[in-house]
Amino acid sequence: MKLMLAIVNNDDAHTVNSALNKSGFSATKIASTGGFLMNGNSTFIIGVKDEDVEVAIEIIRKYSKKRVQPVPVDMSYNIAALGSYPVEVTVGGATIFLLNVERYERV
């Protein structure tokens, strides 16, 4: 048994949640915030049988899209950027952590 923590962009969270549920996975969704752009994310907590880990990862991969987003340059961090254009960064996709579960009980 594994505990999967999947951090997904809010733009994709509803679709990921629906796809996981349709495939029989139960997930708890928690609102979270990323550190770099301070954008909203959703963190999914999912208990997954060892043999179903790849299926869950493929669902998350399929519905978590990367996209390019313009970000204004913060002058307090880069004084040399005066008059520069916004920087484009890639956002989205998912970050997944898998942890071994020693014991699992549903009460």
Secondary structure, DSSP 8 states (H G I E B T S, - for coil): -EEEEEEEEHHHHHHHHHHHHHTT--EEEEEEE-SSS--EEEEEEEEE-GGGHHHHHHHHHHH--EEEEEE---TTT-GGGTT---EEEEEESEEEEEEE-S-----
